[in-house]
């Protein structure tokens, strides 16, 4: 069994995580039993984070007891795998769509380390007051000001020295610009706000780009 990154394994040619709730599928993914563990295959076409692992992401700053803030959790596809990675931690899942939140809420009922938060990520000051500072913020939202939203959330909830992962959605930011122009602009903005860009992952042919940065 090859470990691609801590907690992420290669199982039958696909990234996979150890299922926190054995026997439970989240989005129709395949379950594979190996010894005393059950693995959930992590589809890179359904998850930018899985695609990043396949494309050579060098580090995934999630430990077994990590607190993670996930912006744009949708119905919980990728968030459920993050939940697998921090079984003794917590994943705060922010989502503003009522339809997605209904699915996310049902998922969180069966995964005790997932906390659904129905809120607009533009307004992190409105999250529940007990939300702690996190080691990682993962952002996957389609907004023109997504870098500014990420920085605002980091100001409120990222620990000193913590890291961020941002799925850059160029067409949502500026449909008229070339994707590389948008990407360079987003990186420059993060650097201006006190982040050091540690890694840039091109996700093609699965998705576009993922940016990893650390708060100075």
N, C-alpha and C positions, 0 to 999 in steps of 0.2 A: 504494500500500500504506500504510494508516494504522497508525501505531504507537500503541497505546493506553497502554502503559507501556513503559519500557525492556525490550526483549526479548519483549514481548507485542504481537501484531499482530492487526488485524481482517482476516480472510480469509473471504470469502463470508458475511459477516454473523456470524461467530463469532470469539471469541478464539482465537489460535493461537500456537504456539511453533515455532521452527526446530528441526527434528528432529536431535538429536545423532547418531542412528544411522539414516541415510537408508534407507528401505525397510522399516523395522521399525515395526510397530504394537504397542501395549501392551495396549489394551482394546477393539480393534475400531474405533478412531477413524479418521476419514477423513484421508488424506494428499493434499496439494495441492502441485503443483510450480509454482513461479513463478521464472523465470529460473534461476539456479544454486542456488536454495534449495528445500528441501522443508519444508513446514509441516505440523504436526499440529494439526488442529482440536481445541480444548479444550472439551469438553462441560460447560456450566455446571450441568447436572443431575447430572453425575457428580463434580463437583469444586466445593467451596465457594470455593476460591481463584479459580477461573474466574468463578464467579457474582459474587464481590466485584469483580472487574475490570469486569464488565458493569454492576454497580450503582454504579460511580463511585469505586472505591478510588483515592485520590489518589497513593499511592506504594507501590512494592513494593521493599523494601530488599534486592535481590539483584543483585549485580554478576557479571560473567563469571567472576571468581575467588573468589567468596564461599564461605566454609564455612557450611553451614546444618544445623541440627539439626531433624529432622522427627519429632515424637512422634505415634505412631499411624499409621504409614505404610501399614498394611494390605497389600494386594497390590501397591501402587505406582502406582495410577492418577494421583493428583496429584503424587506424588513424582517421577514420570518427567518431568512438565512442569517441575518445579523443576530437575531435572537438565538439561533443555534450556537453562534460564536461566543456569546457572553452568557452562558447559562446561569451564572451567579451574579450577573450584572442586570442592567435594565436598558431597554430601548424606548425612548420617548418619541412617539410617532405623531408628527404634526401633519394634519391634512385638513383642507378646508371644504372639500366636496362632501356634501351630505350623502350622496350615493356611495362613494368610496368609504366613507366613515362607517356606514352600516356594516360593510364587509369587514372592515378593520376591527370594529368593536367585537364582532362575533369571533374573529380570530384571536383577539386578545383574551377572551374569556377562557380559551384553551391553552394559551401561552402566558403563564403568569409573569414573565419578565418583559412583556410588551405593555406600554401605557399609551392608549390612544388619546390624542389631544385635538379636538376640533377647533382650529384657529387659523388665522391668516398669518403666515410666516413673516409678513412685513411688520407685524406688531408683536415682537417677542415679549414685550413687557406685559402682555395680556395672558401669558401662559400661567398654569397653576403655580402658586407661590412656593410650593415645596419642590419644584423642579431644581435639581442640583446642577452644579457645574460639571461639564462632561469632558471626557478625554478626546472625543471625536465628534465632529458634526459632519454628517453626510447629507448633501443636498442634491435633490433631483426634482427641480421644479421648472416649469416653463414660464418664465417671467422676463420682461425686458431688463429689469434691474436685479437680476438674480445674484450678481456679485455683491451688490449693496445689501441685499437681504441677508446674504451669508455673513457679511461683516457685522451687521446689526445683531444677529443672533450670537455671533462669537463674542461680541462685547458683553452680552448679557450672560452667556452660559458656557463659554469655552474656558477651560482651565489654562493658566499660564503654561506655555510649552505644548499645549494641545494641538491637534491637527484637524484639518478640514479636507474633505473630498468633495469636489463639485463636478457634476456632470454638466458640461458646457453645451447649451442648446442654442447654437448660433442663430438659427432661423427664428427662434422666439425672441432673441435679443435685437436683431436687425436683419430683416428679410432681404434688404437691398445690398448688404455688404458680403464680401467673400468670407467664408467661414474662418480662414486663417487670420483675417483682419480682426474679426470679433474676438477670436481667441487671444490674440496678442493684447488687445485692449483690456480684456478681463484680467489677464495676468498682471499687466501694469497697474491696474486698479488695486489688486490685492497687495502688491508690493508697496504701493503708496500708503496702504492702510496698516502696514506693519507685519505683513506675512512674508515668509521666505518660501518661494515655490521650490519644492523638492523633487517633483516628478510630473511629467506630462505623458499621458498614455493615449495613443490613438486607438480607438475602439473598432475601426473598420475591419471587417465588413459587418460587424454586429451593430455598432452604433457610431457615434462621432468621437468625442474626446472626454477624458477624465483628467482633472487637475488635482494634484495633491500638494498641500501647503501646510506649513507649520507656523504657529503664532510665535513671534520673537519674544 
